Amino acid sequence: MGLNGSGKSTLANIIANQLAPTSGELESKGTVSLLAIGSALKPNLTGVENIQLKMLMMDFKQKEIDERIEKIIEFTELEEFIHQPIKHYSSGMRARLGFGIAIQTSPDILIIDEALSVGDSSFYQKCLDEIERMKVEGKTILFL
């Protein structure tokens, strides 16, 4: 979409409502989930705590979070690490967690900002399968 420094990540953050535009307006219909390296995950919190925090920030109720946590853990294959602080996770493990959260929030718009450039090929294929499912459902997917 553009060279380094051209504003791709800034645009993604504006679309995801994490930054305000300096001029103009953005109108978005539906829920947005931004998947970026780092993805606003807090390094001192465990995987489970990050799942809860991120979903609470997206206005999910605790009951909804509880219903989705096991699906996220299963999808990410992070069972033995999920109660450790993510500062001890590899970049691939953080990407797994971020993607797992993003798809379980069922966004209408999924923005992927270089986050799938890390990790192993089998997990990458799982992500592509989920992206294809979202595409069939008519969701909007932006790759930056």
Summary of the structure (lengths in Angstrom):
residues: 144
radius of gyration: 14.9
end to end distance: 6.2
largest distance: 46.0
contacts: 397
relative contact order: 0.19
helix: 49%
strand: 12%
